[in-house]
Amino acid sequence: MLKTTMRFAGLAFLLGITPGWVLADDSNAATAEEVIAKVREAAQYLHDKGQAAYADFNNNARWVWKDSYVFVFSCRDDRMIAHPLRPDLIGKPILQMEDDKGTHLFKDLCTAGNKSQGGWVEYLWPKPGEGNASRKITYSLKTSVSFQPDVRVAAGIYEGTMSMKELDTLAKQAASVKKDAP
């Protein structure tokens, strides 16, 4: 049932339709803390499982939650590796993609992901089901995958209030907690 629901949600987002259960209330909006945790979990998963894990990001409910999802891309190869809601992007060039203001969002995501704690990128992107672009912030983190050294894992949220400084502080805190863990 959950797998069917997630496939429906993915198709709905792809078509630009936001399912009612996503818009029901703010409790269905992913938080910056959840994005960081999920991206870090995904980076470790890819590191442990290698390239064979890419397919899991295309059709596994584990990587799609609330109103967010994890996607995987290669900066060096300039291509989308895995995307649960936009299968049409898989294998396609991404570095030339721009938002409504001309920001090369994937170039920025590649740069942000190079930081040891990962980094955030702010750009304009339409929310599913809406025509106008909104502020979207996406957290990007570099991960080590066998035979493919320049892979990034990312997820984002539509958030209008947090500053980039606050977001970077959250990422640094998450990285320091990981280092302090046994």
C-alpha positions in Angstrom: 0.0 0.0 0.0 2.8 2.5 1.0 4.7 1.7 -2.2 1.6 2.3 -4.3 0.9 5.6 -2.4 4.5 6.8 -3.0 4.3 5.9 -6.7 1.0 7.9 -6.9 2.6 10.8 -5.1 5.6 10.7 -7.4 3.4 10.7 -10.5 1.3 13.5 -9.0 4.3 15.7 -8.3 5.7 14.9 -11.8 2.4 16.1 -13.3 2.5 19.2 -11.2 -0.4 18.1 -9.0 0.0 18.2 -5.2 -1.9 15.4 -3.5 -4.3 16.7 -0.8 -2.5 14.8 1.9 0.6 16.8 1.3 -1.2 20.2 1.6 -3.4 19.2 4.5 -1.3 21.0 7.1 2.2 22.1 8.0 3.0 18.8 9.7 3.5 17.4 6.2 6.2 19.9 5.4 9.7 18.6 5.8 12.1 20.5 8.1 15.7 21.6 7.5 16.8 19.2 10.2 15.0 16.3 8.5 16.5 17.1 5.2 20.0 17.1 6.7 19.4 13.8 8.5 17.9 12.1 5.4 20.7 13.4 3.1 23.4 12.2 5.5 21.7 8.8 5.8 21.5 8.5 2.0 25.2 9.5 1.6 26.2 6.7 4.1 23.8 4.3 2.3 25.5 5.0 -1.0 28.9 4.8 0.4 28.1 1.3 1.9 26.1 -0.1 -1.0 27.9 1.5 -4.0 26.5 2.1 -7.4 24.0 -0.8 -7.0 22.1 1.4 -4.6 21.2 4.1 -7.2 18.1 2.3 -8.3 16.8 2.4 -4.7 16.5 6.2 -4.9 14.2 5.9 -7.9 11.5 3.8 -6.4 12.0 3.4 -2.6 9.6 5.1 -0.2 12.5 5.4 2.2 13.8 8.3 0.3 10.5 10.2 -0.2 8.9 11.7 2.9 6.4 14.4 3.7 6.9 17.0 0.9 10.6 16.2 0.2 12.7 13.5 -1.5 16.4 12.6 -1.9 18.0 12.8 -5.4 21.5 11.8 -6.5 23.7 13.4 -9.2 27.2 13.5 -10.5 29.0 16.9 -10.9 31.9 15.4 -12.8 29.7 13.5 -15.2 27.1 16.3 -15.5 24.1 14.0 -15.1 21.2 13.1 -12.8 21.8 9.6 -11.4 18.6 9.0 -9.5 15.4 11.0 -8.9 12.2 9.5 -7.4 9.8 12.1 -8.8 11.4 13.0 -12.1 12.6 9.8 -13.9 12.8 11.9 -17.1 15.9 13.6 -15.7 17.9 10.4 -15.0 20.9 10.3 -17.2 20.4 13.9 -18.5 22.8 16.8 -18.2 22.1 19.1 -15.2 24.8 21.7 -14.8 23.2 24.1 -17.3 19.8 24.0 -15.5 18.8 27.5 -14.3 16.0 28.9 -12.0 13.8 31.8 -12.9 16.6 34.3 -12.0 19.3 32.6 -14.0 21.0 30.8 -11.0 22.8 27.6 -12.2 21.4 25.6 -9.3 23.3 22.3 -9.9 26.6 24.1 -10.3 25.8 25.7 -6.9 24.8 22.4 -5.5 28.1 20.9 -6.6 30.0 23.6 -4.9 27.9 23.5 -1.7 28.3 19.7 -1.5 32.1 20.1 -1.5 32.1 21.5 2.1 32.9 18.9 4.7 29.6 19.4 6.4 27.7 19.8 3.1 26.0 23.1 2.2 22.7 24.8 1.3 21.7 26.4 -2.0 18.8 28.9 -2.3 17.0 29.2 -5.6 13.5 29.8 -7.1 11.5 26.7 -8.1 7.8 26.1 -8.5 6.1 24.1 -5.7 4.4 21.0 -7.1 1.0 22.1 -8.4 1.9 25.8 -8.5 2.9 27.9 -11.5 4.9 30.6 -9.7 8.3 30.0 -8.4 8.9 30.0 -4.6 12.1 30.0 -2.5 13.5 26.5 -2.3 16.5 25.6 -0.2 18.4 22.4 -0.9 21.1 20.7 1.1 23.8 19.0 -0.9 26.5 16.6 0.4 29.3 14.8 -1.4 29.6 11.1 -0.9 32.1 8.5 -1.8 30.7 5.8 -4.1 32.9 3.1 -5.5 34.3 3.9 -9.0 32.4 7.2 -9.1 34.1 9.8 -6.9 32.1 12.9 -7.5 28.6 12.0 -6.4 26.3 14.4 -4.5 23.2 13.5 -2.5 20.6 16.3 -2.0 17.1 17.1 -0.8 15.2 20.3 -0.4 12.3 22.2 1.2 10.3 25.2 0.4 11.1 27.5 3.3 10.7 31.2 3.5 12.1 32.3 6.8 15.4 30.6 7.7 18.6 32.5 6.7 21.4 30.8 4.9 23.6 31.4 8.0 21.0 29.5 10.2 20.9 26.7 7.7 24.7 26.4 7.6 24.8 26.3 11.4 22.4 23.4 11.4 24.6 21.5 8.9 27.7 22.2 11.0 26.0 20.9 14.1 24.9 17.7 12.3 28.4 17.1 11.1 29.9 17.6 14.6 27.3 15.2 16.1 28.3 12.6 13.5 32.0 13.0 14.4 31.3 12.7 18.1 29.3 9.5 17.8 30.9 6.3 18.9 
